[in-house]
Amino acid sequence: HVLELENIRLRQDRTLEMQPVRIEDSDTKYYKRKAVRLVKVVWDEKTSDSTWEVEDAMKDLYPHLFETPS
């Protein structure tokens, strides 16, 4: 088998750093009566791998995902 690797960057500790592709959905959950905004982040377009993340944390790390097209 021959695998074609895309632009993959490994950290010094040999862990893989994934970059998010897009925000697919959002939701509000309540924890101890406090509203927490969550966003569904797609990490891999081909496999549709995605996770739910805290919106504020994602805005700090990846602000470009939240920019509205003009």
VOVO-737778 format. One record per residue: residue number from 1; residue in one letter; x, z, y of N, C-alpha, C in turn. Coordinates in nm, 3 decimals, m for minus. Layout:
(NUM; "A"; (X; Z; Y); (X; Z; Y); (X; Z; Y)) ...
This chain:
(1; "H"; (0.083; 0.000; m0.119); (0.000; 0.000; 0.000); (0.087; 0.000; 0.124)) (2; "V"; (0.046; m0.077; 0.221); (0.116; m0.081; 0.348); (0.021; m0.027; 0.454)) (3; "L"; (0.067; 0.075; 0.524); (m0.013; 0.134; 0.630); (0.042; 0.091; 0.764)) (4; "E"; (m0.047; 0.046; 0.852); (m0.005; 0.014; 0.987); (m0.037; 0.131; 1.077)) (5; "L"; (0.065; 0.185; 1.139); (0.047; 0.299; 1.227); (0.024; 0.251; 1.369)) (6; "E"; (m0.070; 0.317; 1.433); (m0.094; 0.286; 1.572); (m0.001; 0.371; 1.657)) (7; "N"; (m0.024; 0.376; 1.784); (0.059; 0.453; 1.875); (0.039; 0.602; 1.848)) (8; "I"; (0.115; 0.657; 1.755); (0.101; 0.797; 1.715); (0.222; 0.875; 1.765)) (9; "R"; (0.193; 0.988; 1.829); (0.300; 1.075; 1.879); (0.298; 1.207; 1.803)) (10; "L"; (0.412; 1.243; 1.749); (0.426; 1.372; 1.682); (0.498; 1.468; 1.775)) (11; "R"; (0.454; 1.592; 1.775); (0.523; 1.696; 1.851); (0.649; 1.737; 1.776)) (12; "Q"; (0.732; 1.819; 1.840); (0.855; 1.863; 1.775); (0.827; 1.943; 1.648)) (13; "D"; (0.713; 2.014; 1.645); (0.680; 2.090; 1.524); (0.609; 2.004; 1.420)) (14; "R"; (0.612; 1.874; 1.441); (0.557; 1.773; 1.350); (0.405; 1.779; 1.335)) (15; "T"; (0.337; 1.825; 1.438); (0.192; 1.820; 1.439); (0.149; 1.698; 1.520)) (16; "L"; (0.034; 1.648; 1.489); (m0.018; 1.528; 1.553); (m0.103; 1.565; 1.674)) (17; "E"; (m0.080; 1.498; 1.784); (m0.160; 1.521; 1.904); (m0.259; 1.406; 1.919)) (18; "M"; (m0.387; 1.437; 1.901); (m0.491; 1.336; 1.914); (m0.539; 1.332; 2.059)) (19; "Q"; (m0.572; 1.214; 2.105); (m0.629; 1.197; 2.238); (m0.777; 1.160; 2.222)) (20; "P"; (m0.864; 1.221; 2.299); (m1.006; 1.190; 2.288); (m1.036; 1.050; 2.336)) (21; "V"; (m1.137; 0.988; 2.272); (m1.177; 0.852; 2.308); (m1.288; 0.855; 2.411)) (22; "R"; (m1.390; 0.937; 2.386); (m1.504; 0.942; 2.478); (m1.590; 1.065; 2.449)) (23; "I"; (m1.679; 1.094; 2.544); (m1.780; 1.197; 2.526); (m1.905; 1.128; 2.477)) (24; "E"; (m1.958; 1.173; 2.364); (m2.072; 1.106; 2.303); (m2.205; 1.175; 2.329)) (25; "D"; (m2.203; 1.307; 2.349); (m2.327; 1.382; 2.363); (m2.295; 1.515; 2.432)) (26; "S"; (m2.398; 1.584; 2.476); (m2.378; 1.717; 2.534); (m2.496; 1.806; 2.497)) (27; "D"; (m2.474; 1.936; 2.504); (m2.577; 2.032; 2.467); (m2.544; 2.166; 2.533)) (28; "T"; (m2.644; 2.250; 2.543); (m2.623; 2.385; 2.595); (m2.660; 2.484; 2.486)) (29; "K"; (m2.567; 2.573; 2.457); (m2.592; 2.680; 2.360); (m2.588; 2.812; 2.435)) (30; "Y"; (m2.657; 2.911; 2.382); (m2.661; 3.042; 2.445); (m2.592; 3.144; 2.355)) (31; "Y"; (m2.493; 3.211; 2.411); (m2.420; 3.315; 2.340); (m2.432; 3.443; 2.423)) (32; "K"; (m2.496; 3.542; 2.365); (m2.518; 3.670; 2.435); (m2.580; 3.647; 2.572)) (33; "R"; (m2.683; 3.565; 2.576); (m2.762; 3.533; 2.697); (m2.685; 3.455; 2.802)) (34; "K"; (m2.571; 3.402; 2.767); (m2.492; 3.321; 2.859); (m2.494; 3.176; 2.813)) (35; "A"; (m2.525; 3.085; 2.907); (m2.529; 2.943; 2.874); (m2.387; 2.887; 2.867)) (36; "V"; (m2.359; 2.813; 2.760); (m2.229; 2.749; 2.743); (m2.255; 2.601; 2.718)) (37; "R"; (m2.198; 2.517; 2.805); (m2.213; 2.373; 2.789); (m2.112; 2.321; 2.688)) (38; "L"; (m2.159; 2.243; 2.593); (m2.075; 2.182; 2.491); (m2.084; 2.030; 2.502)) (39; "V"; (m1.976; 1.962; 2.466); (m1.975; 1.816; 2.460); (m1.924; 1.771; 2.324)) (40; "K"; (m1.981; 1.664; 2.275); (m1.936; 1.606; 2.149); (m1.828; 1.503; 2.181)) (41; "V"; (m1.707; 1.531; 2.137); (m1.591; 1.447; 2.169); (m1.556; 1.360; 2.049)) (42; "V"; (m1.549; 1.230; 2.070); (m1.506; 1.136; 1.965); (m1.354; 1.126; 1.976)) (43; "W"; (m1.287; 1.156; 1.865); (m1.140; 1.156; 1.862); (m1.083; 1.029; 1.800)) (44; "D"; (m1.159; 0.962; 1.715); (m1.110; 0.841; 1.648); (m1.224; 0.740; 1.641)) (45; "E"; (m1.206; 0.628; 1.705); (m1.310; 0.524; 1.712); (m1.339; 0.465; 1.574)) (46; "K"; (m1.235; 0.443; 1.495); (m1.254; 0.378; 1.365); (m1.329; 0.466; 1.265)) (47; "T"; (m1.296; 0.595; 1.262); (m1.358; 0.684; 1.164); (m1.475; 0.763; 1.221)) (48; "S"; (m1.494; 0.754; 1.352); (m1.599; 0.829; 1.423); (m1.581; 0.980; 1.410)) (49; "D"; (m1.456; 1.024; 1.390); (m1.428; 1.168; 1.386); (m1.463; 1.229; 1.521)) (50; "S"; (m1.542; 1.336; 1.518); (m1.581; 1.400; 1.643); (m1.598; 1.550; 1.622)) (51; "T"; (m1.588; 1.625; 1.732); (m1.608; 1.769; 1.729); (m1.684; 1.811; 1.854)) (52; "W"; (m1.749; 1.927; 1.845); (m1.814; 1.986; 1.961); (m1.714; 2.078; 2.028)) (53; "E"; (m1.694; 2.059; 2.159); (m1.596; 2.136; 2.236); (m1.664; 2.195; 2.360)) (54; "V"; (m1.605; 2.300; 2.415); (m1.655; 2.359; 2.538); (m1.626; 2.264; 2.654)) (55; "E"; (m1.730; 2.231; 2.729); (m1.718; 2.130; 2.835); (m1.612; 2.167; 2.940)) (56; "D"; (m1.611; 2.290; 2.986); (m1.514; 2.330; 3.089); (m1.371; 2.311; 3.042)) (57; "A"; (m1.342; 2.344; 2.918); (m1.207; 2.328; 2.864); (m1.169; 2.180; 2.858)) (58; "M"; (m1.263; 2.096; 2.816); (m1.236; 1.953; 2.807); (m1.217; 1.892; 2.946)) (59; "K"; (m1.292; 1.940; 3.045); (m1.276; 1.890; 3.182); (m1.137; 1.924; 3.235)) (60; "D"; (m1.087; 2.042; 3.202); (m0.952; 2.082; 3.245); (m0.845; 1.996; 3.179)) (61; "L"; (m0.860; 1.970; 3.049); (m0.759; 1.896; 2.975); (m0.768; 1.745; 2.992)) (62; "Y"; (m0.891; 1.692; 3.000); (m0.912; 1.547; 3.004); (m1.014; 1.509; 3.111)) (63; "P"; (m0.981; 1.529; 3.239); (m1.080; 1.501; 3.345); (m1.126; 1.356; 3.350)) (64; "H"; (m1.042; 1.264; 3.304); (m1.080; 1.122; 3.307); (m1.204; 1.092; 3.222)) (65; "L"; (m1.233; 1.175; 3.123); (m1.350; 1.153; 3.038); (m1.481; 1.180; 3.113)) (66; "F"; (m1.473; 1.251; 3.224); (m1.592; 1.291; 3.296); (m1.612; 1.215; 3.426)) (67; "E"; (m1.523; 1.121; 3.454); (m1.537; 1.041; 3.574); (m1.651; 0.942; 3.558)) (68; "T"; (m1.732; 0.929; 3.662); (m1.842; 0.834; 3.658); (m1.795; 0.701; 3.715)) (69; "P"; (m1.829; 0.591; 3.647); (m1.787; 0.460; 3.697); (m1.856; 0.430; 3.830)) (70; "S"; (m1.783; 0.370; 3.923); (m1.841; 0.339; 4.053); (m1.894; 0.199; 4.063)) 
